[in-house]
């Protein structure tokens, strides 16, 4: 009895047809049903795990895409050199900069 059920396990991997389901309804073998449900649940669990991995992959790809899109926007919206107001002038060469820090940086780099 148990041996026969074990041998049948592999057949459960194929979904039952409507006729097969009807025929089995007339004479329900509960151990058989138990095995079937167990295997189906294993398969479902496996499928869910696979889908979860796939979902993670897609989510990563999506966030990468969103990141590269927003990077592109940042680049486009960045002020161009001529639009930066330059109120700070290098006391040595007269070049103008947008901030005191920029001038200091320039002086350190070019004039020391
Ligand atoms: Zn200078």
Backbone and ligand atoms as CSV (ligand in chain L), in Angstrom:
chain,resi,resn,atom,element,x,y,z
A,1,UNK,N,N,0.849,-1.214,0.000
A,1,UNK,CA,C,0.000,0.000,0.000
A,1,UNK,C,C,0.878,1.256,0.000
A,2,UNK,N,N,1.840,1.336,0.957
A,2,UNK,CA,C,2.723,2.501,0.995
A,2,UNK,C,C,3.644,2.523,-0.211
A,3,UNK,N,N,4.103,1.331,-0.583
A,3,UNK,CA,C,5.009,1.210,-1.720
A,3,UNK,C,C,4.319,1.740,-2.987
A,4,UNK,N,N,3.070,1.348,-3.165
A,4,UNK,CA,C,2.318,1.771,-4.344
A,4,UNK,C,C,2.181,3.287,-4.357
A,5,UNK,N,N,1.929,3.889,-3.195
A,5,UNK,CA,C,1.784,5.340,-3.110
A,5,UNK,C,C,3.082,6.036,-3.487
A,6,UNK,N,N,4.184,5.487,-3.025
A,6,UNK,CA,C,5.479,6.074,-3.363
A,6,UNK,C,C,5.720,6.043,-4.865
A,7,UNK,N,N,5.384,4.904,-5.458
A,7,UNK,CA,C,5.576,4.779,-6.904
A,7,UNK,C,C,4.708,5.764,-7.676
A,8,UNK,N,N,3.598,6.119,-7.091
A,8,UNK,CA,C,2.682,7.028,-7.776
A,8,UNK,C,C,3.131,8.498,-7.649
A,9,UNK,N,N,4.018,8.762,-6.723
A,9,UNK,CA,C,4.416,10.146,-6.462
A,9,UNK,C,C,4.770,10.903,-7.732
A,10,UNK,N,N,5.549,10.248,-8.601
A,10,UNK,CA,C,6.022,10.963,-9.781
A,10,UNK,C,C,4.863,11.380,-10.693
A,11,UNK,N,N,3.774,10.600,-10.656
A,11,UNK,CA,C,2.630,10.939,-11.514
A,11,UNK,C,C,1.932,12.200,-11.025
A,12,UNK,N,N,2.123,12.574,-9.773
A,12,UNK,CA,C,1.460,13.769,-9.241
A,12,UNK,C,C,2.069,15.058,-9.796
A,13,UNK,N,N,3.236,14.946,-10.372
A,13,UNK,CA,C,3.854,16.155,-10.928
A,13,UNK,C,C,3.122,16.630,-12.170
A,14,UNK,N,N,2.301,15.734,-12.732
A,14,UNK,CA,C,1.478,16.124,-13.877
A,14,UNK,C,C,0.075,16.444,-13.357
A,15,UNK,N,N,-0.458,17.647,-13.684
A,15,UNK,CA,C,-1.792,17.994,-13.201
A,15,UNK,C,C,-2.837,16.971,-13.640
A,16,UNK,N,N,-3.817,16.691,-12.771
A,16,UNK,CA,C,-4.882,15.736,-13.088
A,16,UNK,C,C,-5.858,16.347,-14.087
A,17,UNK,N,N,-6.430,15.491,-14.935
A,17,UNK,CA,C,-7.492,15.951,-15.833
A,17,UNK,C,C,-8.804,15.960,-15.061
A,18,UNK,N,N,-9.826,16.614,-15.618
A,18,UNK,CA,C,-11.141,16.650,-14.966
A,18,UNK,C,C,-11.667,15.236,-14.727
A,19,UNK,N,N,-11.519,14.347,-15.720
A,19,UNK,CA,C,-12.000,12.973,-15.594
A,19,UNK,C,C,-11.322,12.252,-14.446
A,20,UNK,N,N,-10.017,12.409,-14.357
A,20,UNK,CA,C,-9.269,11.758,-13.285
A,20,UNK,C,C,-9.762,12.241,-11.926
A,21,UNK,N,N,-10.027,13.536,-11.827
A,21,UNK,CA,C,-10.491,14.089,-10.556
A,21,UNK,C,C,-11.853,13.497,-10.208
A,22,UNK,N,N,-12.762,13.433,-11.185
A,22,UNK,CA,C,-14.107,12.876,-10.955
A,22,UNK,C,C,-14.023,11.425,-10.501
A,23,UNK,N,N,-13.196,10.622,-11.198
A,23,UNK,CA,C,-13.063,9.211,-10.849
A,23,UNK,C,C,-12.550,9.041,-9.433
A,24,UNK,N,N,-11.616,9.880,-9.035
A,24,UNK,CA,C,-11.040,9.720,-7.707
A,24,UNK,C,C,-11.997,10.171,-6.624
A,25,UNK,N,N,-12.911,11.047,-6.979
A,25,UNK,CA,C,-13.897,11.501,-5.992
A,25,UNK,C,C,-14.757,10.354,-5.482
A,26,UNK,N,N,-14.972,9.339,-6.336
A,26,UNK,CA,C,-15.863,8.242,-5.947
A,26,UNK,C,C,-15.238,7.341,-4.885
A,27,UNK,N,N,-13.925,7.317,-4.864
A,27,UNK,CA,C,-13.264,6.431,-3.913
A,27,UNK,C,C,-12.023,7.142,-3.368
A,28,UNK,N,N,-12.239,7.991,-2.401
A,28,UNK,CA,C,-11.149,8.847,-1.933
A,28,UNK,C,C,-10.191,8.074,-1.037
A,29,UNK,N,N,-8.931,8.124,-1.405
A,29,UNK,CA,C,-7.864,7.538,-0.600
A,29,UNK,C,C,-7.176,8.707,0.103
A,30,UNK,N,N,-7.368,8.814,1.395
A,30,UNK,CA,C,-6.906,10.021,2.074
A,30,UNK,C,C,-5.390,10.117,2.147
A,31,UNK,N,N,-4.725,8.957,2.242
A,31,UNK,CA,C,-3.266,8.994,2.234
A,31,UNK,C,C,-2.778,9.500,0.887
A,32,UNK,N,N,-3.470,9.026,-0.151
A,32,UNK,CA,C,-3.187,9.441,-1.510
A,32,UNK,C,C,-3.370,10.961,-1.660
A,33,UNK,N,N,-4.501,11.438,-1.138
A,33,UNK,CA,C,-4.788,12.879,-1.197
A,33,UNK,C,C,-3.704,13.667,-0.461
A,34,UNK,N,N,-3.336,13.129,0.696
A,34,UNK,CA,C,-2.319,13.778,1.515
A,34,UNK,C,C,-1.008,13.910,0.730
A,35,UNK,N,N,-0.588,12.808,0.073
A,35,UNK,CA,C,0.646,12.814,-0.721
A,35,UNK,C,C,0.546,13.847,-1.839
A,36,UNK,N,N,-0.596,13.840,-2.497
A,36,UNK,CA,C,-0.807,14.747,-3.616
A,36,UNK,C,C,-0.654,16.201,-3.170
A,37,UNK,N,N,-1.368,16.522,-2.084
A,37,UNK,CA,C,-1.333,17.900,-1.597
A,37,UNK,C,C,0.070,18.277,-1.155
A,38,UNK,N,N,0.750,17.306,-0.536
A,38,UNK,CA,C,2.110,17.562,-0.070
A,38,UNK,C,C,3.007,17.935,-1.239
A,39,UNK,N,N,2.925,17.112,-2.311
A,39,UNK,CA,C,3.765,17.354,-3.481
A,39,UNK,C,C,3.376,18.665,-4.147
A,40,UNK,N,N,2.070,18.905,-4.283
A,40,UNK,CA,C,1.626,20.158,-4.897
A,40,UNK,C,C,2.139,21.361,-4.119
A,41,UNK,N,N,2.079,21.247,-2.797
A,41,UNK,CA,C,2.561,22.357,-1.969
A,41,UNK,C,C,4.061,22.570,-2.151
A,42,UNK,N,N,4.809,21.449,-2.236
A,42,UNK,CA,C,6.246,21.568,-2.470
A,42,UNK,C,C,6.512,22.304,-3.770
A,43,UNK,N,N,5.763,21.888,-4.818
A,43,UNK,CA,C,5.950,22.512,-6.123
A,43,UNK,C,C,5.594,23.991,-6.085
A,44,UNK,N,N,4.498,24.310,-5.399
A,44,UNK,CA,C,4.080,25.709,-5.290
A,44,UNK,C,C,5.121,26.534,-4.545
A,45,UNK,N,N,5.623,25.946,-3.445
A,45,UNK,CA,C,6.641,26.634,-2.648
A,45,UNK,C,C,7.871,26.925,-3.512
A,46,UNK,N,N,8.262,25.912,-4.286
A,46,UNK,CA,C,9.417,26.051,-5.165
A,46,UNK,C,C,9.177,27.176,-6.170
A,47,UNK,N,N,7.972,27.174,-6.747
A,47,UNK,CA,C,7.613,28.180,-7.747
A,47,UNK,C,C,7.635,29.581,-7.123
A,48,UNK,N,N,7.099,29.669,-5.899
A,48,UNK,CA,C,7.060,30.970,-5.213
A,48,UNK,C,C,8.481,31.477,-4.972
A,49,UNK,N,N,9.370,30.544,-4.542
A,49,UNK,CA,C,10.759,30.938,-4.321
A,49,UNK,C,C,11.396,31.435,-5.609
A,50,UNK,N,N,11.142,30.703,-6.701
A,50,UNK,CA,C,11.692,31.114,-7.996
A,50,UNK,C,C,11.204,32.508,-8.369
A,51,UNK,N,N,9.890,32.730,-8.183
A,51,UNK,CA,C,9.306,34.024,-8.530
A,51,UNK,C,C,9.861,35.139,-7.648
A,52,UNK,N,N,10.107,34.810,-6.374
A,52,UNK,CA,C,10.658,35.814,-5.467
A,52,UNK,C,C,12.042,36.245,-5.935
A,53,UNK,N,N,12.850,35.253,-6.364
A,53,UNK,CA,C,14.186,35.568,-6.873
A,53,UNK,C,C,14.074,36.441,-8.119
A,54,UNK,N,N,13.128,36.047,-8.999
A,54,UNK,CA,C,12.933,36.817,-10.233
A,54,UNK,C,C,12.491,38.242,-9.918
A,55,UNK,N,N,11.594,38.357,-8.943
A,55,UNK,CA,C,11.084,39.678,-8.548
A,55,UNK,C,C,12.240,40.555,-8.054
A,56,UNK,N,N,13.113,39.967,-7.211
A,56,UNK,CA,C,14.271,40.709,-6.723
A,56,UNK,C,C,15.126,41.206,-7.882
A,57,UNK,N,N,15.336,40.299,-8.869
A,57,UNK,CA,C,16.166,40.666,-10.017
A,57,UNK,C,C,15.564,41.847,-10.770
A,58,UNK,N,N,14.233,41.780,-10.988
A,58,UNK,CA,C,13.563,42.859,-11.713
A,58,UNK,C,C,13.606,44.160,-10.922
A,59,UNK,N,N,13.424,44.037,-9.594
A,59,UNK,CA,C,13.416,45.234,-8.765
A,59,UNK,C,C,14.777,45.923,-8.802
A,60,UNK,N,N,15.843,45.089,-8.761
A,60,UNK,CA,C,17.188,45.652,-8.820
A,60,UNK,C,C,17.398,46.365,-10.147
A,61,UNK,N,N,16.951,45.675,-11.235
A,61,UNK,CA,C,17.119,46.254,-12.559
A,61,UNK,C,C,16.334,47.565,-12.683
A,62,UNK,N,N,15.113,47.563,-12.097
A,62,UNK,CA,C,14.266,48.759,-12.156
A,62,UNK,C,C,14.925,49.920,-11.411
A,63,UNK,N,N,15.459,49.635,-10.212
A,63,UNK,CA,C,16.055,50.731,-9.439
A,63,UNK,C,C,17.327,51.224,-10.119
A,64,UNK,N,N,18.049,50.302,-10.786
A,64,UNK,CA,C,19.214,50.737,-11.560
A,64,UNK,C,C,18.797,51.671,-12.681
A,65,UNK,N,N,17.696,51.299,-13.370
A,65,UNK,CA,C,17.199,52.129,-14.463
A,65,UNK,C,C,16.770,53.500,-13.947
A,66,UNK,N,N,16.013,53.491,-12.815
A,66,UNK,CA,C,15.541,54.755,-12.243
A,66,UNK,C,C,16.715,55.631,-11.847
A,67,UNK,N,N,17.749,54.985,-11.282
A,67,UNK,CA,C,18.929,55.735,-10.864
A,67,UNK,C,C,19.609,56.386,-12.067
A,68,UNK,N,N,19.776,55.589,-13.140
A,68,UNK,CA,C,20.469,56.142,-14.311
A,68,UNK,C,C,19.626,57.228,-14.968
A,69,UNK,N,N,18.282,57.080,-14.883
A,69,UNK,CA,C,17.398,58.124,-15.423
A,69,UNK,C,C,17.553,59.422,-14.635
A,70,UNK,N,N,17.548,59.309,-13.290
A,70,UNK,CA,C,17.635,60.526,-12.476
A,70,UNK,C,C,19.024,61.138,-12.586
A,71,UNK,N,N,20.044,60.300,-12.779
A,71,UNK,CA,C,21.391,60.843,-13.026
A,71,UNK,C,C,21.403,61.665,-14.300
A,72,UNK,N,N,20.742,61.166,-15.342
A,72,UNK,CA,C,20.655,61.890,-16.601
A,72,UNK,C,C,19.980,63.230,-16.417
A,73,UNK,N,N,18.882,63.224,-15.595
A,73,UNK,CA,C,18.165,64.476,-15.337
A,73,UNK,C,C,19.071,65.462,-14.615
A,74,UNK,N,N,19.780,64.961,-13.582
A,74,UNK,CA,C,20.668,65.845,-12.818
A,74,UNK,C,C,21.682,66.501,-13.740
A,75,UNK,N,N,22.228,65.700,-14.640
A,75,UNK,CA,C,23.223,66.244,-15.563
A,75,UNK,C,C,22.613,67.346,-16.420
A,76,UNK,N,N,21.377,67.071,-16.925
A,76,UNK,CA,C,20.743,68.054,-17.797
A,76,UNK,C,C,20.410,69.330,-17.047
A,77,UNK,N,N,20.041,69.185,-15.744
A,77,UNK,CA,C,19.603,70.362,-14.993
A,77,UNK,C,C,20.755,71.096,-14.322
A,78,UNK,N,N,21.946,70.574,-14.447
A,78,UNK,CA,C,23.081,71.230,-13.813
A,78,UNK,C,C,23.366,72.557,-14.502
A,79,UNK,N,N,23.691,73.566,-13.692
A,79,UNK,CA,C,23.976,74.876,-14.275
A,79,UNK,C,C,25.187,74.781,-15.188
A,80,UNK,N,N,25.114,75.455,-16.312
A,80,UNK,CA,C,26.279,75.494,-17.199
A,80,UNK,C,C,27.235,76.553,-16.679
A,81,UNK,N,N,28.474,76.457,-17.059
A,81,UNK,CA,C,29.528,77.323,-16.520
A,81,UNK,C,C,29.185,78.807,-16.649
A,82,UNK,N,N,28.558,79.188,-17.772
A,82,UNK,CA,C,28.304,80.616,-17.981
A,82,UNK,C,C,27.126,81.139,-17.169
A,83,UNK,N,N,26.304,80.220,-16.603
A,83,UNK,CA,C,25.139,80.681,-15.829
A,83,UNK,C,C,25.468,80.861,-14.351
A,84,UNK,N,N,26.624,80.352,-13.908
A,84,UNK,CA,C,27.011,80.516,-12.508
A,84,UNK,C,C,27.426,81.968,-12.276
A,85,UNK,N,N,26.798,82.620,-11.269
A,85,UNK,CA,C,27.174,84.001,-10.978
A,85,UNK,C,C,28.532,84.014,-10.299
A,86,UNK,N,N,29.405,84.874,-10.774
A,86,UNK,CA,C,30.781,84.877,-10.289
A,86,UNK,C,C,31.075,86.190,-9.560
A,87,UNK,N,N,30.900,86.145,-8.226
A,87,UNK,CA,C,31.128,87.355,-7.430
A,87,UNK,C,C,32.487,87.341,-6.764
A,88,UNK,N,N,33.196,86.253,-6.906
A,88,UNK,CA,C,34.473,86.128,-6.192
A,88,UNK,C,C,35.612,86.096,-7.191
A,89,UNK,N,N,36.553,86.988,-7.005
A,89,UNK,CA,C,37.640,87.125,-7.969
A,89,UNK,C,C,38.974,86.794,-7.325
A,90,UNK,N,N,39.798,86.089,-8.076
A,90,UNK,CA,C,41.128,85.764,-7.589
A,90,UNK,C,C,41.969,87.028,-7.528
A,91,UNK,N,N,42.523,87.335,-6.334
A,91,UNK,CA,C,43.317,88.568,-6.180
A,91,UNK,C,C,44.620,88.528,-6.965
A,92,UNK,N,N,45.010,87.363,-7.421
A,92,UNK,CA,C,46.300,87.260,-8.099
A,92,UNK,C,C,46.159,87.379,-9.614
A,93,UNK,N,N,45.220,86.597,-10.202
A,93,UNK,CA,C,45.107,86.626,-11.655
A,93,UNK,C,C,43.800,87.210,-12.160
A,94,UNK,N,N,42.864,87.507,-11.227
A,94,UNK,CA,C,41.632,88.159,-11.645
A,94,UNK,C,C,40.550,87.233,-12.172
A,95,UNK,N,N,40.788,85.946,-12.192
A,95,UNK,CA,C,39.755,85.000,-12.629
A,95,UNK,C,C,38.612,84.999,-11.620
A,96,UNK,N,N,37.356,84.915,-12.104
A,96,UNK,CA,C,36.230,84.994,-11.178
A,96,UNK,C,C,35.588,83.625,-10.938
A,97,UNK,N,N,35.044,83.504,-9.724
A,97,UNK,CA,C,34.453,82.233,-9.302
A,97,UNK,C,C,33.132,82.445,-8.595
A,98,UNK,N,N,32.332,81.376,-8.492
A,98,UNK,CA,C,30.995,81.436,-7.887
A,98,UNK,C,C,30.996,81.463,-6.370
A,99,UNK,N,N,32.086,81.059,-5.747
A,99,UNK,CA,C,32.108,81.062,-4.284
A,99,UNK,C,C,33.522,81.312,-3.779
A,100,UNK,N,N,33.578,81.747,-2.505
A,100,UNK,CA,C,34.883,82.022,-1.919
A,100,UNK,C,C,35.716,80.743,-1.865
A,101,UNK,N,N,35.044,79.643,-1.575
A,101,UNK,CA,C,35.748,78.360,-1.493
A,101,UNK,C,C,36.407,78.008,-2.823
A,102,UNK,N,N,35.708,78.325,-3.927
A,102,UNK,CA,C,36.264,78.035,-5.244
A,102,UNK,C,C,37.514,78.854,-5.491
A,103,UNK,N,N,37.459,80.154,-5.090
A,103,UNK,CA,C,38.628,81.020,-5.268
A,103,UNK,C,C,39.798,80.499,-4.443
A,104,UNK,N,N,39.508,80.180,-3.172
A,104,UNK,CA,C,40.564,79.659,-2.303
A,104,UNK,C,C,41.184,78.398,-2.889
A,105,UNK,N,N,40.314,77.530,-3.400
A,105,UNK,CA,C,40.783,76.285,-4.006
A,105,UNK,C,C,41.675,76.605,-5.202
A,106,UNK,N,N,41.236,77.546,-6.027
A,106,UNK,CA,C,41.988,77.948,-7.217
A,106,UNK,C,C,43.352,78.522,-6.823
A,107,UNK,N,N,43.356,79.402,-5.819
A,107,UNK,CA,C,44.610,80.027,-5.379
A,107,UNK,C,C,45.580,78.953,-4.890
A,108,UNK,N,N,45.030,78.000,-4.090
A,108,UNK,CA,C,45.868,76.931,-3.563
A,108,UNK,C,C,46.474,76.108,-4.707
A,109,UNK,N,N,45.654,75.841,-5.713
A,109,UNK,CA,C,46.093,74.977,-6.809
A,109,UNK,C,C,47.051,75.684,-7.763
A,110,UNK,N,N,46.723,76.908,-8.118
A,110,UNK,CA,C,47.455,77.581,-9.211
A,110,UNK,C,C,48.557,78.514,-8.749
A,111,UNK,N,N,48.420,79.047,-7.541
A,111,UNK,CA,C,49.341,80.109,-7.151
A,111,UNK,C,C,50.186,79.751,-5.941
A,112,UNK,N,N,50.363,78.490,-5.634
A,112,UNK,CA,C,51.214,78.173,-4.485
A,112,UNK,C,C,52.343,77.226,-4.886
L,1,ZN,ZN,ZN,44.328,83.166,-9.876
